[in-house]
């Protein structure tokens, strides 16, 4: 085992045993190196790994923010890894779409109608209504024309804003289900989802028609949840996600 892995293992054990908790501080670099009989370089390497994983935040100098503090941001490492693997095409977009369907259908089926996150989701839909159309009030790309080619440059900003709000709406629903692992997994997918969703707009024949349909589907999903019809909400979420990517030319994996 490499020496920095010894440090990681020690910190993992401390967390598991309750000796360290969120908000706690790791021993000083010199003290930890002496305690574990490793070099300070190994300690620094381990801390860099933990920072990338969203487990600690390392501060310098003095004061309340100094030292290495245990935090909890499980989406950090997952998000970075997923974005990189999507970029290398190791993780096909179609597989991520299928994973979204699985996660979000489960979430929609388990959300309580009185979940407080639903108010935030509704507010996001109101904001999406304001940016769903091109700035000139016309279709973002005339029927039959690629959205990216026909839309004015300023429309690209509106599309990006719409897609960002769309992702946050789906994250709000995932949070409302009350499962921390599902929330973390969806959070880690956030930037990857928004990135490839934006790239696929070039394949859409009419962005404004798509945006109008997405807004209507969002409202239907939210209404089903508030009506305590989780089964219907799950069906609507699956059809909503699959419909967008099918329209953009992404086929479901494994011939499904």
N, C-alpha and C positions, 0 to 999 in steps of 0.2 A: 504494500500500500504506500502510495506517495505521501510525503509528510503533510502536505496541506489537507489530504483526505483524513488524516488523524485528527486534525483540528476540526474538520467538518463533523466527523463522527462524535467527537467530544461534545460539540455544541448541540448536535441532534439528541444525544443522550441527556444533556442538561434540560433541553426543552421537554423531552418525553417524561423525565422524572419530576418535572415541575420546579426544578431549581432555577430555570429561566422562564420568563413569561413575556408576553407582549408589553412593551414599555420598559422592560429591564435592560440593563447594560452589560455588555461583555466585559470581562477583565481587560485591563490595559494591555496593549500589544506586547510589551516587554514581560509583564507578569504572566500572560497566557503562554508565551513562548517558553519561559522558564518552567512553568508548571507542567507543560506537556513535553518538555525537552526537545523542542524543535526550533528551527530558526525563525527569526522575526519575519523573514521573507515568506516562509510558509504560512504564517499567521495572516500576513497581508493578502496572500493569494486566496486563502480560504474566505476571508472577509469580502474580497472582490466577487467571488463566486456567489456568496450569500446575498450580496447587494443585487447582483443580476437576477437572482431568484426571487427577489422581493421579500427576503426574510429579515434583513437588517438594513439600517441606514447608518452610514459612517459619517460622523461629524468631526471637524478639526477645531483646534483652538481650545478655549475654555468656555464655561457657562453651561446652561441647561441643555443645549443641543450638542455639546461636545461628547466624544466617545462613540462607541458603536452600540446602537440601540436596536432592540428587537422590535420589528414591525410585522404587519401581516398584509401582504399584497400578493396573493397567490396567482393573480392574473399576469403579473409582470413577466415571469419566465415563460409561462405557457404562451402568452401573446407573442413574445419575441421569437420563440421556437416555431410557432405556427406560421408566422409571417415569412420567416426564412425558408421553411420547407415548402410553402406555397410558391415562393419566388423561384425555388429550384425545380418546381413542378413535381417534387417528390410526393406532395399531397394534392391530388387532382381536385379541381374545383367541384366536380360532380360528387366526390366523396364528402367534401365539406358540406355541400348542400344536403346530402342525405343525413349527415350528422346533425345539422340544424333541425331538420324535420323531426328526428328522433327526440332531441332535447326539448324543442319548443312545443311539440305536440304533448309531451308528458307534462311540461310546465302548464300549458293552457288548461289541461284536464284537471289540474290540482290547485288552481288558484281559487281562493275564497272570494265571493262576490264583494266582500267588504274590505279586501286587502288595501291598505293605504296607498300602495304603489300605483293603484289604478287611477288615482286622481292625477298623478304625474303623467301617466300614459295618456290620459285624455287631454291634458294640456299640450303634450307633444303633438297630438293629432291636430289641435287647433293651430299650432305653429306651422305644421305641414300644409294646412289648407292655404296659408298665405304665400307659400313658395312653390306650390304645385304646378304653377303655370309659368310660361316664359314671361320675361319682363314686359314684352310688347303686347301681351294678352293673346297672342296667336299660338298655334301649336308649335311646340319646340322644334319639331322637324316635320315637315309636311308628310302626309301619308305616303309611304313607300320610300322615303328618303332616310338615310342613316341619321340618327339624332345628332351625333357629334359633327357631321358635315354640314347640316342645314341650320342648326341653331346658332343664333348670334353668340359672340364670345361671352357676353354678360349672362347668357342663359346657362352657361357651364357652371357658374358660381351658384345659381339657383338650384341646379340639379344636384350639385355636391351638397348643398345645405339640406335639401330634401332627403337625400340618402343618409346623411349624418343623423337627422332627426328620426328617420325610419329605423336605423340601427338602435338608437337610444330607446325607441318605443319597444322594440323586441327585448332589449335588455331589461326594461322596466317590468315586462311581463315575466321574464325569467326570475327576476328578484322577487316578484309577488308570489311565486310558487313556494318560497320559503325553504328551498334546498340550497345550502351554501355551495355544494360541489357543482350543481347545475349553474348557479350564478357565476361561479369562478370560470367554468368552462366557456360559458357564453361571453363573459367579459374578455377572456383571452382570445376569442374569435372576433371581437369587435372590429379591430382595424383591418384584419384580413377580409372580413365580410364587406366592409365599406369600400375597401380598395378594389376588390374584384367586381363588386356590384357596379361601381362607377365605370370600370373599364368596359363592362358589358353593355352600357347604354349605347355604345356605338352600333350595336347589333339590333337595336330596337327600331321599328319602322316609324313610330310616332310617340315621342316621349310624353307629350301632354296626355294622350289617351292612356298610356301606361300609368302615369301618375294619378290620373283620375280614378282608374280602376283600383290602384293600390290604396288610395284614400278610402274608397268605399269598402274595400275588404278589411282594412284596419278597423273601421267603425263596426263592421259586422262581428269581428272577433271580440272586440271589447263588449259589445252588446250581449253576445252569448255568455261571456264570463259573468257579467253583471246579472244575467238571468239565471245564473247557477246551472248552466248547461255546459259542463266541462267537455262532454263528449263532442258536442257540436263545435265548441271552440277549438278543440284539437283538430277536427276535420278541416275547419276553415283555415287554421294556421298552416297545415300541411299543403292544402291546395294553394294558399297564398304564396308560400315560398317556392313551391315547385312551378307554379304558373309563371312567375317572373323569370326564372332561369330557363324554363322551356321556351318562353317567348324570345329570350336572348340567345337561344341556340345551344344551351347546355343540356346534354342528355343525362338522364339518371344512370348511375353506375349499375353494372352487372345486368344490364338489359331490363331493369325494373320498370 
